[in-house]
Amino acid sequence: MRKLLGVVAALLTLQVATPMTAQACACGGFVGDQKVRVGQETAIVALDQGKETVSMQFAADTTATRAAWVMPVPTKADVSLGDEKDFTYLDDFTKPEYRDVRTGSGVGGGNMAAAPPGGGVTVSQHTQIGPYTVAQLTGRTSADVAQWLTDNGFSLPPQLATGMTPYLDGGWSFAAVRLTAAQGGTLHGVLPPLRIAFDTADPVYPMRLSGLATTPQALRLYVLAPHKMDATSPAPNQEFQLYFAGRDDSRNTYVTRYDGQWGTPSVITQDVRITQSANDDPHREVVTRYVAGGTSGMSPEAWPWLAGAVVLLVLITAILLRARPRRRG
């Protein structure tokens, strides 16, 4: 089998200690010194002339102090820090349209060891990106990669090592990112985003390893490209909802957003394939809110005018009544 290239990143302060157990997440295999549950994964896939850049942000529910994740990549990858502002911006840009319907009743509503001499994995090109140290990793088989990760503090279950095999057979590599909490803290909450860029003629978001998870999976996927993009569901016959599609003139790109939830992870059997849509028709979700009080369909801005009209009508009526001649007896 030909040599395969992967990426390994680790926090500078992480020391290899007790091996960590693994759990899959939507990005690949999550590993921690305690159980790590990723409640929400958000990814931004930017496509530009054969280059794919994936930014990922995870919301973790865990008491773990050390963790790592393993993600397959199709070619040699460049790793950098992501920008949290990108996620905040896209969340606001793709928000739904709210339509209020009013009702009268109120009803509704660390230090990473090098591979041993003669081993199947080689580490080179160490670089620093913010708090991370990045090393390039080459390996020949899934056993080589799994052994190297095990030697460096990752205790991978057999099913995760087996899950790597189809990617390695297809000439893919792996990105393994390790991180540690500040002293006295945990990794609970939203983790700092990472950005991975690689060349590919067939845009893809890797999802197959998520089928190994034991808890429900959720993914929000933004695709930034010159045109509207289709995204296949990672679970055949289960919906991957188109949530938003529209052009962002301020950033000169087209934004397509998909949201998916899979209560039974084992139904996830394939990666998300991304292709250009047949048209650039826009789409925005509409949320109907049932609000109690007032006349149905009347906006709050109209209420002061209505109140003023009622007062004016009362005054005119009073004046007319006082001006009427009294009948003499």
C-alpha positions in Angstrom: 0.0 0.0 0.0 1.4 3.4 -0.9 2.5 5.9 1.7 -0.2 8.1 3.1 0.0 11.5 4.6 -1.8 12.8 7.7 -1.6 15.6 10.1 -1.2 15.5 13.9 -1.6 18.6 16.0 -1.2 18.9 19.9 -1.4 21.6 22.5 2.1 22.7 23.6 1.3 22.0 27.2 0.0 18.5 26.7 2.1 15.7 28.3 1.5 12.1 27.2 0.1 10.3 30.2 -2.8 7.8 30.7 -4.1 6.6 27.4 -7.4 8.2 26.3 -10.5 6.3 25.3 -12.3 7.1 22.1 -15.8 8.1 20.9 -16.7 9.0 17.4 -18.1 12.4 16.5 -19.3 13.9 13.2 -15.7 14.9 12.3 -14.1 11.6 13.1 -13.0 9.9 16.3 -13.1 11.9 19.5 -10.8 10.8 22.3 -10.7 11.9 25.9 -9.5 10.9 29.4 -13.3 11.0 30.2 -16.3 10.4 27.9 -16.6 13.2 25.4 -20.0 13.9 24.0 -20.1 16.4 21.1 -23.6 17.9 21.3 -23.2 20.2 18.2 -20.6 20.3 15.5 -20.6 23.2 13.1 -18.4 23.2 9.9 -17.7 25.8 7.3 -16.6 24.4 3.9 -15.1 27.0 1.6 -14.5 26.0 -2.0 -12.2 27.9 -4.3 -10.7 26.5 -7.6 -9.9 23.0 -6.4 -9.0 24.0 -2.9 -11.2 23.0 0.1 -10.9 24.8 3.4 -12.8 23.3 6.4 -13.3 25.2 9.6 -14.7 23.2 12.5 -16.2 24.2 15.9 -17.3 21.8 18.5 -19.6 22.1 21.6 -18.5 19.4 24.0 -20.3 18.0 27.0 -17.6 16.5 29.1 -15.6 16.5 32.3 -12.4 15.5 30.3 -9.3 17.5 30.9 -7.5 16.1 27.8 -9.0 15.1 24.5 -8.2 14.6 20.8 -10.0 14.0 17.5 -9.1 12.1 14.4 -10.3 13.3 11.0 -9.6 11.8 7.6 -8.3 14.1 4.8 -7.9 13.2 1.1 -4.5 15.0 0.6 -1.8 16.8 2.4 -3.4 19.4 4.6 -2.5 22.8 6.0 -3.7 23.4 9.5 -4.3 26.8 11.1 -6.6 28.4 13.7 -10.2 29.1 12.8 -12.0 32.4 13.5 -15.0 32.3 15.8 -16.4 35.5 14.2 -17.0 33.5 11.0 -19.4 31.2 12.8 -21.2 34.0 14.5 -21.6 35.9 11.2 -23.0 33.0 9.3 -25.4 32.1 12.1 -26.9 35.6 11.9 -26.7 35.8 8.1 -28.7 32.5 7.7 -31.3 33.1 10.4 -34.9 32.4 9.5 -37.6 34.9 8.6 -40.1 35.3 11.5 -43.8 35.9 10.7 -46.0 36.8 13.6 -49.7 35.8 13.6 -51.7 37.4 16.3 -54.6 35.6 18.0 -57.3 37.0 20.3 -57.4 33.9 22.5 -53.6 33.7 23.2 -53.4 30.1 21.9 -50.3 29.1 19.9 -46.9 29.4 20.0 1.7 18.6 24.4 5.0 16.9 23.6 4.5 14.4 20.8 6.9 11.6 20.5 8.5 10.8 17.1 7.9 7.4 15.5 10.4 4.7 16.5 13.1 4.0 14.0 12.0 1.5 11.4 8.3 2.0 12.2 5.5 2.5 9.7 4.9 6.1 10.6 7.2 9.1 10.2 6.8 12.6 11.7 8.4 15.7 10.2 7.9 19.4 9.6 6.9 20.6 13.1 5.3 24.0 13.1 3.4 26.2 15.6 -0.1 27.7 15.0 -1.2 29.7 18.0 -1.4 27.3 20.9 -0.9 24.2 18.7 2.1 22.3 17.5 1.6 20.7 14.1 3.5 17.8 12.7 3.2 16.0 9.4 2.6 12.3 9.7 3.1 9.6 7.1 1.9 6.0 7.4 1.3 2.9 5.3 -1.6 1.0 6.9 -4.3 1.6 9.5 -2.4 -0.6 11.9 0.7 1.7 11.5 -1.4 4.8 12.2 -3.2 3.3 15.1 0.0 2.0 16.7 1.6 5.4 16.4 -1.4 7.1 18.0 -1.4 4.5 20.8 2.3 5.1 21.4 1.5 8.7 21.8 -1.3 8.4 24.4 -4.3 7.5 22.3 -6.1 4.3 23.2 -8.2 3.6 20.1 -10.9 1.0 20.1 -10.7 -1.7 17.4 -13.8 -0.4 15.6 -12.2 3.0 15.1 -9.0 1.6 13.7 -11.1 -0.6 11.4 -13.1 2.6 10.4 -9.8 4.1 9.1 -9.2 1.3 6.6 -11.6 2.5 3.8 -10.0 5.9 3.9 -6.4 4.6 3.9 -7.3 2.2 1.1 -8.6 5.2 -0.9 -5.3 7.1 -0.4 -6.5 9.3 2.3 -4.7 10.6 5.4 -5.6 11.5 9.0 -5.6 14.6 11.1 -5.3 14.0 14.8 -5.6 17.0 17.0 -4.9 16.9 20.7 -5.8 19.5 23.3 -5.8 20.0 27.0 -7.8 22.2 29.4 -6.3 25.0 31.5 -5.1 24.0 34.9 -8.1 23.0 37.1 -10.6 23.2 34.2 -12.3 20.9 31.7 -12.9 20.9 28.0 -16.7 21.4 28.5 -18.2 24.1 26.2 -17.4 25.4 22.8 -13.8 24.5 21.8 -11.6 26.8 19.8 -12.1 26.3 16.0 -9.6 24.8 13.7 -9.1 25.2 10.0 -7.8 22.5 7.6 -7.2 23.2 4.0 -6.4 20.7 1.2 -6.6 20.2 -2.6 -9.4 18.1 -4.0 -11.4 17.9 -7.2 -14.3 16.3 -5.4 -15.5 18.4 -2.4 -16.4 16.2 0.6 -17.0 16.5 4.3 -15.9 13.2 6.0 -18.7 11.7 8.1 -18.4 7.9 8.0 -16.6 7.6 11.3 -19.6 9.1 13.0 -21.4 5.8 12.5 -19.2 4.5 15.3 -20.7 6.9 17.9 -22.9 5.9 20.8 -24.8 9.1 21.2 -26.9 11.2 18.8 -25.1 13.2 16.2 -25.8 16.8 15.0 -24.1 18.7 12.2 -24.6 22.3 10.9 -22.8 22.6 7.6 -22.2 25.9 5.7 -20.8 25.7 2.2 -19.3 28.9 0.7 -18.8 28.7 -3.1 -19.5 30.8 -6.2 -22.9 29.0 -6.6 -25.6 27.2 -4.6 -24.4 23.7 -3.6 -26.1 20.4 -3.0 -25.0 18.2 -0.1 -25.8 14.5 0.1 -27.1 13.0 3.4 -24.5 10.9 5.3 -27.4 8.6 6.2 -29.1 7.1 3.1 -32.9 7.7 3.1 -32.6 10.2 5.9 -33.0 14.0 5.3 -30.1 16.5 5.4 -32.2 19.6 5.6 -31.5 22.6 3.3 -31.9 25.5 5.8 -30.6 28.5 3.8 -29.4 29.4 0.3 -28.5 32.9 -0.8 -25.8 35.2 -2.1 -23.7 37.2 0.3 -22.7 40.2 -1.7 -20.6 41.7 1.1 -18.3 38.7 1.0 -18.7 37.9 -2.7 -19.8 34.3 -2.1 -22.9 32.1 -2.2 -23.9 30.6 1.2 -25.7 27.3 1.4 -26.5 25.8 4.9 -27.6 22.3 5.8 -28.7 21.0 9.2 -28.9 17.4 10.2 -29.6 15.3 13.3 -29.2 11.5 13.6 -30.5 9.9 16.7 -29.1 6.5 15.7 -25.5 7.0 14.6 -25.2 3.6 13.0 -27.4 4.9 10.1 -24.4 7.1 9.1 -22.6 5.1 6.4 -21.1 7.6 4.0 -19.4 11.0 3.7 -21.2 14.2 2.7 -20.6 14.8 -1.0 -20.8 18.4 -2.2 -21.8 19.3 -5.8 -23.1 22.4 -7.6 -26.9 22.8 -7.7 -28.9 23.0 -10.9 -29.8 26.6 -10.1 -29.0 29.4 -7.7 -32.6 29.8 -6.4 -32.6 31.3 -2.9 -34.1 29.6 0.2 -34.8 30.8 3.7 -36.7 29.0 6.5 -39.9 30.7 7.7 -40.9 30.5 11.3 -44.5 31.4 12.2 -44.9 32.7 15.7 -48.4 32.9 17.3 -48.6 36.0 19.5 -51.6 36.6 21.9 -53.5 39.9 21.9 -54.5 42.5 19.4 -56.1 42.2 16.0 -54.8 39.2 13.9 -52.3 40.3 11.4 -51.7 43.8 12.8 -48.1 44.7 13.6 -47.1 46.3 16.9 -46.1 49.5 15.0 -49.8 50.0 14.1 -51.2 49.9 17.6 -50.3 53.6 18.6 -52.1 54.8 15.4 -55.1 52.7 16.3 -55.2 54.1 19.8 -54.9 57.7 18.6 -57.7 57.2 16.1 -60.0 55.8 18.9 -59.3 58.8 21.1 -59.9 61.2 18.3 -63.2 59.5 17.5 -64.3 59.8 21.1 -63.5 63.5 21.2 -65.4 64.3 18.0 -68.4 62.4 19.2 -68.3 64.3 22.5 -68.1 67.7 20.7 -71.0 66.8 18.4 -73.2 65.7 21.3 -72.5 69.0 23.1 -73.3 71.0 20.0 -76.7 69.4 19.4 -79.6 71.9 20.1 -81.6 70.9 23.1 -85.3 70.3 22.7 -87.5 72.7 24.5 -90.3 71.4 26.5 
